[in-house]
Amino acid sequence: MNTESEFMAKEASALHLVERPPYENRKLKNQALREWETGFWRVGDRTANQLIGKKIYLYDGQKACCSLGGEILAWSTRLDKGPNRKIFYFREIEAFRGAPAPEAGWGNEKCISWKNSKR
């Protein structure tokens, strides 16, 4: 019999997005602080909240290396596109450039990395 302490929950640990050139969706919001925003992506509120403080990677394609990435600072809803469409705000981390894309888990040009954690 499983006890409540053995219950495992998925927790989002990183967000991987394909935003292809000419990069019409990603925007540099503050050059001095190296803060960016993404286009709008279908992500639930619970997952979006878990991603704050976690890593984000943007790629030119699913088999490409990271072209821009960093730490997620916040998100907002793009209501004109639907309640689950999120824009993510992040601070660029130069060391993320060149990281390979995950091989599996892609859907609609988005991949969320998960880790299990005990609740």
BADREN-503444 format. One record per residue: residue number from 0; residue in one letter; x, z, y of N, C-alpha, C, CB in turn. Coordinates in steps of 0.02 Angstrom, whole numbers. Each point is the difference from the previous one (the first is absolute). Glycine has a CB too. Example, Ala and Ser with C-alpha at 12.3 -4.5 7.8 and 13.67 -1.06 7.14 Angstrom:
BEGIN
+-----+------+--------+--------+--------+--------+--------+--------+--------+--------+--------+--------+--------+--------+
|  nr | rest |   n.c1 |   n.c3 |   n.c2 |  ca.c1 |  ca.c3 |  ca.c2 |   c.c1 |   c.c3 |   c.c2 |  cb.c1 |  cb.c3 |  cb.c2 |
+-----+------+--------+--------+--------+--------+--------+--------+--------+--------+--------+--------+--------+--------+
|   0 |    A |    660 |    390 |   -284 |    -45 |      0 |     59 |     45 |      0 |     60 |    -95 |     62 |    -59 |
|   1 |    S |     77 |    -98 |    112 |     42 |      3 |     59 |    -39 |     37 |     55 |     59 |   -108 |    -32 |
+-----+------+--------+--------+--------+--------+--------+--------+--------+--------+--------+--------+--------+--------+
This chain:
BEGIN
+-----+------+--------+--------+--------+--------+--------+--------+--------+--------+--------+--------+--------+--------+
|  nr | rest |   n.c1 |   n.c3 |   n.c2 |  ca.c1 |  ca.c3 |  ca.c2 |   c.c1 |   c.c3 |   c.c2 |  cb.c1 |  cb.c3 |  cb.c2 |
+-----+------+--------+--------+--------+--------+--------+--------+--------+--------+--------+--------+--------+--------+
|   0 |    M |     42 |      0 |    -59 |    -42 |      0 |     59 |     44 |      0 |     62 |    -92 |     61 |    -62 |
|   1 |    N |     78 |   -105 |    109 |     39 |     -5 |     62 |    -23 |     53 |     49 |     17 |   -123 |    -19 |
|   2 |    T |     30 |    156 |     50 |    -17 |     46 |     54 |      4 |    -39 |     66 |     43 |    101 |    -65 |
|   3 |    E |    -72 |    -73 |    116 |      1 |    -34 |     65 |     71 |    -11 |     25 |   -111 |     51 |     26 |
|   4 |    S |    157 |     -5 |    -42 |     69 |     -7 |     24 |     36 |    -58 |    -34 |      2 |    123 |     22 |
|   5 |    E |    -29 |   -148 |    -78 |     31 |    -56 |    -34 |    -27 |    -67 |     24 |     17 |     74 |    -99 |
|   6 |    F |    -69 |    -73 |    140 |    -30 |    -61 |     25 |     50 |    -39 |     42 |   -114 |     54 |     -1 |
|   7 |    M |    123 |   -117 |    -15 |     47 |    -42 |     37 |    -38 |    -46 |     48 |     83 |      4 |    -97 |
|   8 |    A |    -62 |     -8 |    158 |    -31 |    -43 |     49 |     51 |    -51 |     24 |    -78 |     92 |     35 |
|   9 |    K |     54 |   -152 |    -20 |     45 |    -50 |     27 |     11 |     15 |     74 |    -41 |    -86 |    -83 |
|  10 |    E |    103 |     76 |    105 |     16 |      8 |     70 |     40 |    -60 |     23 |      0 |    127 |    -11 |
|  11 |    A |    -22 |   -157 |     66 |     35 |    -59 |     27 |     68 |     21 |     26 |   -110 |    -54 |     30 |
|  12 |    S |    162 |     15 |    -47 |     68 |     17 |     22 |     32 |    -54 |     44 |     11 |     67 |   -103 |
|  13 |    A |    -37 |   -129 |    100 |     28 |    -54 |     42 |    -51 |    -57 |      3 |    119 |     31 |    -32 |
|  14 |    L |   -116 |    -67 |     86 |    -44 |    -58 |     12 |     43 |    -62 |      8 |    -88 |     73 |     54 |
|  15 |    H |     72 |   -125 |    -92 |     36 |    -63 |      1 |    -50 |    -54 |     21 |     83 |     37 |    -91 |
|  16 |    L |    -66 |    -75 |    144 |    -44 |    -51 |     27 |     36 |    -66 |      9 |    -66 |     89 |     57 |
|  17 |    V |     30 |   -143 |    -69 |     27 |    -66 |     15 |    -28 |    -22 |     67 |     11 |    -30 |   -123 |
|  18 |    E |     33 |     23 |    172 |    -19 |    -27 |     66 |     49 |    -56 |     14 |    -47 |    112 |     43 |
|  19 |    R |     24 |   -173 |    -54 |     42 |    -59 |      1 |     15 |    -24 |     72 |    -49 |    -32 |   -110 |
|  20 |    P |    105 |     -2 |    118 |     14 |    -31 |     65 |    -57 |    -48 |     17 |    125 |      9 |    -17 |
|  21 |    P |   -144 |    -17 |     79 |     34 |     20 |     61 |    -15 |     71 |     24 |     -2 |   -118 |     30 |
|  22 |    Y |    -18 |    162 |    -73 |    -10 |     71 |     16 |    -50 |     11 |     56 |    116 |     21 |    -38 |
|  23 |    E |   -173 |    -55 |     32 |    -52 |      7 |     51 |    -35 |     68 |     -3 |    -16 |   -123 |     -4 |
|  24 |    N |     19 |    156 |    -53 |    -36 |     64 |     -8 |     42 |     61 |     18 |    -66 |    -54 |    -88 |
|  25 |    R |    130 |     55 |     70 |     41 |     58 |     18 |     20 |     -4 |     73 |     43 |      8 |   -118 |
|  26 |    K |    -42 |     51 |    149 |     15 |      1 |     72 |     48 |     58 |     14 |   -113 |    -51 |     28 |
|  27 |    L |    163 |     38 |     13 |     44 |     52 |     25 |    -36 |     35 |     57 |    106 |    -64 |    -34 |
|  28 |    K |   -120 |    129 |     26 |    -38 |     36 |     50 |     44 |     37 |     49 |    -90 |     13 |    -84 |
|  29 |    N |    149 |     10 |     62 |     45 |     37 |     43 |     71 |    -16 |    -22 |    -85 |     93 |     20 |
|  30 |    Q |    119 |   -136 |     19 |     67 |    -22 |    -19 |     50 |     57 |      0 |    -27 |   -112 |     48 |
|  31 |    A |     24 |    157 |      1 |     48 |     55 |      4 |     -5 |     46 |    -61 |     -6 |     -7 |    125 |
|  32 |    L |    -55 |     20 |   -148 |    -11 |     44 |    -58 |     -3 |    -39 |    -66 |    -61 |     79 |     76 |
|  33 |    R |     64 |   -145 |    -72 |     -3 |    -44 |    -59 |    -65 |     12 |    -39 |    125 |      0 |     -7 |
|  34 |    E |   -181 |      5 |     44 |    -65 |     11 |    -31 |    -39 |    -65 |     -4 |      0 |    118 |     43 |
|  35 |    W |    -30 |   -130 |   -101 |    -35 |    -62 |    -16 |    -70 |     16 |    -24 |    108 |    -55 |    -30 |
|  36 |    E |   -150 |      2 |     28 |    -64 |      4 |    -34 |     -7 |    -60 |    -46 |    -51 |     62 |     98 |
|  37 |    T |     13 |    -53 |   -151 |    -12 |    -54 |    -48 |    -64 |    -37 |     19 |     59 |     65 |    -91 |
|  38 |    G |    -74 |   -116 |     53 |    -66 |    -30 |      2 |    -49 |     48 |    -31 |     48 |   -117 |     -6 |
|  39 |    F |   -109 |     94 |     -9 |    -51 |     45 |    -28 |     -5 |    -12 |    -75 |    -63 |      0 |    110 |
|  40 |    W |     60 |     57 |   -146 |      3 |     -1 |    -73 |    -55 |     43 |    -30 |    123 |    -18 |      5 |
|  41 |    R |   -148 |     -3 |    -62 |    -53 |     38 |    -34 |     31 |     59 |    -38 |    -72 |   -105 |    -11 |
|  42 |    V |     63 |    165 |     40 |     26 |     62 |    -29 |    -51 |     54 |     16 |    123 |    -36 |     12 |
|  43 |    G |   -139 |     76 |    -62 |    -47 |     56 |     11 |     30 |     55 |     43 |    -52 |    -26 |   -110 |
|  44 |    D |      9 |     66 |    139 |     23 |     54 |     44 |     45 |     50 |    -37 |   -105 |    -13 |     66 |
|  45 |    R |     86 |     33 |   -127 |     40 |     49 |    -38 |     71 |    -26 |    -11 |   -104 |     41 |    -56 |
|  46 |    T |    109 |   -103 |     35 |     66 |    -30 |    -12 |     39 |     -7 |     65 |    -46 |    -61 |   -100 |
|  47 |    A |     12 |     38 |    152 |     34 |     -8 |     65 |     27 |     67 |     24 |    -76 |    -96 |     29 |
|  48 |    N |     38 |    149 |    -37 |     23 |     67 |     20 |     60 |     22 |    -41 |   -116 |     29 |     34 |
|  49 |    Q |    116 |    -45 |    -98 |     57 |     18 |    -43 |     63 |    -37 |     22 |    -78 |     22 |    -95 |
|  50 |    L |     71 |    -81 |    124 |     57 |    -41 |     18 |     35 |     22 |     65 |    -57 |    -94 |    -59 |
|  51 |    I |     26 |    135 |     98 |     32 |     24 |     62 |     63 |     39 |    -20 |   -112 |      5 |     63 |
|  52 |    G |    168 |    -24 |    -32 |     64 |     31 |    -16 |     36 |    -34 |    -58 |    -46 |    106 |     43 |
|  53 |    K |     13 |   -155 |    -74 |     29 |    -35 |    -57 |     30 |    -67 |     23 |    -83 |     55 |    -78 |
|  54 |    K |    109 |    -93 |     31 |     35 |    -62 |     15 |    -48 |    -60 |      2 |    102 |     47 |    -54 |
|  55 |    I |    -84 |    -95 |     97 |    -35 |    -63 |      3 |     52 |    -56 |     -1 |    -98 |     51 |     65 |
|  56 |    Y |     82 |   -103 |   -103 |     45 |    -58 |     -6 |    -41 |    -62 |     13 |     74 |     59 |    -84 |
|  57 |    L |    -48 |   -104 |    127 |    -32 |    -63 |     14 |     45 |    -56 |    -27 |    -59 |     47 |    102 |
|  58 |    Y |     28 |    -95 |   -135 |     35 |    -55 |    -32 |    -27 |    -67 |     24 |     22 |     72 |   -101 |
|  59 |    D |     19 |   -124 |     94 |    -22 |    -68 |     14 |    -38 |    -29 |    -59 |     97 |    -15 |     78 |
|  60 |    G |    -90 |     45 |   -136 |    -34 |    -22 |    -61 |      9 |     53 |    -53 |     18 |   -122 |     29 |
|  61 |    Q |    -56 |    117 |    -84 |      2 |     51 |    -52 |     65 |      1 |    -38 |   -121 |    -12 |    -10 |
|  62 |    K |    160 |    -40 |     12 |     64 |     -2 |    -34 |     58 |      3 |     49 |    -52 |    -66 |    -92 |
|  63 |    A |     38 |     80 |    155 |     51 |      3 |     52 |     25 |     71 |      8 |    -53 |    -98 |     60 |
|  64 |    C |    109 |    105 |    -25 |     25 |     66 |     19 |    -33 |     23 |     64 |    110 |    -23 |    -57 |
|  65 |    C |   -110 |     87 |     70 |    -31 |     29 |     59 |     30 |    -29 |     64 |    -24 |    106 |    -65 |
|  66 |    S |    -20 |   -128 |    110 |     23 |    -26 |     64 |     -7 |     52 |     56 |    -31 |   -115 |    -38 |
|  67 |    L |    -11 |    166 |     27 |    -11 |     52 |     49 |    -33 |     59 |    -36 |    -12 |    -85 |     96 |
|  68 |    G |     33 |    145 |    -80 |    -31 |     58 |    -32 |     16 |     63 |     38 |      7 |    -57 |   -110 |
|  69 |    G |    -36 |    112 |     87 |     12 |     63 |     32 |    -45 |     55 |    -25 |     37 |    -62 |     99 |
|  70 |    E |    -48 |    111 |    -56 |    -42 |     58 |    -16 |    -67 |     -6 |     35 |    103 |     72 |    -15 |
|  71 |    I |   -157 |    -64 |    -24 |    -67 |     -4 |     28 |    -14 |     62 |     43 |    -39 |    -69 |    -99 |
|  72 |    L |     19 |     56 |    161 |    -14 |     53 |     48 |    -75 |     16 |      4 |    101 |    -35 |     64 |
|  73 |    A |   -142 |    -17 |    -70 |    -73 |      8 |      9 |    -34 |    -64 |    -22 |     17 |     81 |     97 |
|  74 |    W |    -83 |    -79 |    -95 |    -40 |    -60 |    -14 |    -63 |      3 |     43 |     45 |     -8 |   -118 |
|  75 |    S |    -76 |    -49 |    126 |    -65 |     -3 |     33 |    -43 |    -51 |    -37 |     50 |     32 |    113 |
|  76 |    T |   -115 |    -26 |   -104 |    -47 |    -45 |    -33 |    -13 |    -60 |     45 |    -52 |     96 |    -62 |
|  77 |    R |     51 |   -154 |     33 |    -18 |    -62 |     36 |    -73 |    -13 |    -15 |    119 |    -49 |     -7 |
|  78 |    L |   -164 |     83 |     43 |    -72 |      0 |    -15 |    -31 |    -69 |      1 |     -4 |    113 |     47 |
|  79 |    D |     28 |   -157 |     -4 |    -30 |    -67 |      3 |     14 |    -40 |    -64 |     13 |      2 |    124 |
|  80 |    K |     33 |     22 |   -166 |     16 |    -33 |    -63 |    -26 |     39 |    -60 |    101 |    -48 |     53 |
|  81 |    G |   -131 |    106 |    -42 |    -28 |     40 |    -55 |     29 |     70 |      0 |    -16 |   -103 |    -67 |
|  82 |    P |    -21 |    152 |     38 |     21 |     70 |      3 |     65 |     16 |    -38 |   -120 |     27 |     12 |
|  83 |    N |    138 |    -68 |    -59 |     61 |     14 |    -39 |     59 |    -43 |     23 |    -71 |     31 |    -96 |
|  84 |    R |     66 |    -65 |    152 |     56 |    -40 |     26 |     42 |     44 |     46 |    -68 |   -107 |     -9 |
|  85 |    K |    130 |    118 |    -12 |     44 |     46 |     36 |     59 |    -37 |     31 |    -34 |     92 |    -77 |
|  86 |    I |     53 |    -70 |    136 |     62 |    -19 |     33 |     47 |     59 |     -8 |    -57 |    -80 |     84 |
|  87 |    F |    118 |     68 |   -107 |     48 |     54 |     -9 |     53 |     -4 |     55 |    -20 |      0 |   -125 |
|  88 |    Y |     37 |     58 |    152 |     51 |      6 |     52 |     60 |     33 |    -32 |    -86 |      9 |     94 |
|  89 |    F |    145 |    -38 |    -82 |     59 |     27 |    -33 |     62 |     -7 |     44 |    -50 |    -29 |   -109 |
|  90 |    R |     99 |     72 |     94 |     64 |     -1 |     34 |     49 |    -36 |    -46 |    -23 |    109 |     64 |
|  91 |    E |     55 |   -161 |    -37 |     46 |    -41 |    -39 |     60 |     41 |    -24 |    -37 |   -101 |     65 |
|  92 |    I |     56 |     89 |   -126 |     62 |     27 |    -29 |     41 |    -60 |    -24 |    -56 |    111 |    -35 |
|  93 |    E |    110 |   -124 |     68 |     41 |    -60 |    -13 |     21 |     -5 |    -73 |     40 |      5 |    118 |
|  94 |    A |    -26 |     52 |   -150 |     25 |      0 |    -69 |    -51 |    -28 |    -50 |     70 |     98 |     30 |
|  95 |    F |   -133 |   -104 |    -11 |    -51 |    -27 |    -45 |      6 |    -75 |     -8 |    -76 |     93 |     33 |
|  96 |    R |    106 |   -127 |     16 |      7 |    -73 |     -3 |     41 |    -19 |    -61 |     -8 |     -9 |    125 |
|  97 |    G |    -17 |    -40 |   -161 |     35 |    -25 |    -59 |    -21 |     33 |    -65 |     94 |    -24 |     74 |
|  98 |    A |   -135 |     76 |    -71 |    -24 |     32 |    -62 |    -44 |    -49 |    -38 |      3 |    115 |     54 |
|  99 |    P |      5 |   -119 |   -120 |    -41 |    -47 |    -39 |    -72 |     22 |     -4 |    101 |    -29 |    -66 |
| 100 |    A |   -146 |    -20 |     60 |    -71 |     14 |     -7 |    -14 |     25 |    -71 |    -28 |    -87 |     87 |
| 101 |    P |    -24 |    128 |    -96 |    -19 |     20 |    -68 |    -20 |    -62 |    -41 |    -38 |    112 |     43 |
| 102 |    E |     51 |   -110 |   -107 |    -16 |    -57 |    -43 |    -74 |     -1 |    -19 |    116 |      3 |    -43 |
| 103 |    A |   -147 |     55 |     38 |    -70 |      4 |    -23 |    -42 |     41 |     49 |     39 |    -10 |   -119 |
| 104 |    G |   -104 |      6 |    110 |    -45 |     40 |     40 |    -29 |    -34 |     61 |     63 |     95 |    -40 |
| 105 |    W |    -49 |   -159 |     49 |    -23 |    -36 |     59 |    -73 |    -22 |     -8 |    118 |    -39 |     21 |
| 106 |    G |   -154 |     41 |     34 |    -68 |    -26 |      5 |    -15 |    -15 |     72 |    -37 |     64 |   -102 |
| 107 |    N |     16 |   -124 |    117 |    -15 |    -20 |     69 |     58 |     13 |     47 |   -120 |     24 |    -22 |
| 108 |    E |    181 |    -39 |     -1 |     61 |      5 |     40 |     15 |     72 |     22 |    -21 |   -116 |     39 |
| 109 |    K |     -2 |    164 |    -79 |     11 |     71 |     13 |     17 |     35 |    -66 |    -80 |     -1 |    100 |
| 110 |    C |    126 |     48 |    -97 |     17 |     41 |    -59 |     10 |     72 |     24 |     55 |   -100 |    -60 |
| 111 |    I |    -87 |    146 |     26 |      9 |     71 |     16 |     39 |     32 |    -57 |   -108 |      4 |     69 |
| 112 |    S |    162 |     29 |    -53 |     38 |     38 |    -51 |    -32 |     68 |     -6 |    108 |    -63 |     24 |
| 113 |    W |   -115 |     86 |    -86 |    -33 |     64 |    -14 |     47 |     47 |    -37 |   -111 |    -58 |     -3 |
| 114 |    K |    101 |    122 |     14 |     34 |     50 |    -41 |    -54 |     49 |    -22 |    112 |    -13 |     62 |
| 115 |    N |   -101 |     43 |   -119 |    -48 |     50 |    -24 |     21 |     69 |     25 |    -26 |    -69 |   -102 |
| 116 |    S |    -22 |    108 |    119 |     15 |     68 |     22 |    -53 |     47 |    -30 |     55 |    -41 |    108 |
| 117 |    K |    -33 |    101 |   -125 |    -48 |     49 |    -25 |    -41 |     27 |     58 |     76 |     31 |    -96 |
| 118 |    R |   -139 |    -24 |     85 |    -44 |     30 |     50 |    -10 |     72 |    -14 |    -56 |   -108 |     17 |
+-----+------+--------+--------+--------+--------+--------+--------+--------+--------+--------+--------+--------+--------+
